[in-house]
Amino acid sequence: MMVINYSILARSEEQVQGINVSLSTEFEEGGLPASVTFNASTNIVVNGQDVYMSMGGDYNLEFGLFSGLSNSSFPASFIVELENKIKEFFDSIKASRES
C-alpha cells in the first residue's frame, strides 16, 4: 500500500531594519513547522564605503534557537527584530491552519 504525504511550503518576504529578509518553511499537511529558514542580504554604506552584508540560517521554533547561522557584520539589534519577524510568520501560519 502506497502512502502519500503532502507537504506545505510557506514563504514570506519581510523587512527588518529596512533589509529584505526571505523566510521559508516546509511542514506536513495537518501539522505545523518545526523551524524557519531565513536569508538576508544587502549593501549598506559604512564610513563612505559600500559594504555587502549577508545572513542565513535556521530558527528552531520549539526551542527559540538559531542554528547554522552564517553572517557578515549585521548589527546585534537585527537578530532581535529578525526573531520577532520569524515568530510573526509562524503565528500567521498557525492562525491559517486553525481557521
Rosetta blueprint (number, residue, H / E / L):
1 M L
2 M L
3 V L
4 I L
5 N L
6 Y L
7 S E
8 I E
9 L E
10 A E
11 R E
12 S E
13 E E
14 E E
15 Q E
16 V E
17 Q L
18 G L
19 I E
20 N E
21 V E
22 S E
23 L E
24 S E
25 T E
26 E E
27 F E
28 E E
29 E L
30 G L
31 G L
32 L L
33 P L
34 A L
35 S E
36 V E
37 T E
38 F E
39 N E
40 A E
41 S E
42 T E
43 N E
44 I E
45 V E
46 V E
47 N L
48 G L
49 Q E
50 D E
51 V E
52 Y E
53 M E
54 S E
55 M E
56 G E
57 G E
58 D E
59 Y E
60 N E
61 L L
62 E L
63 F L
64 G L
65 L E
66 F E
67 S E
68 G E
69 L E
70 S E
71 N E
72 S L
73 S L
74 F L
75 P L
76 A H
77 S H
78 F H
79 I H
80 V H
81 E H
82 L H
83 E H
84 N H
85 K H
86 I H
87 K H
88 E H
89 F H
90 F H
91 D H
92 S H
93 I H
94 K H
95 A H
96 S H
97 R H
98 E H
99 S L
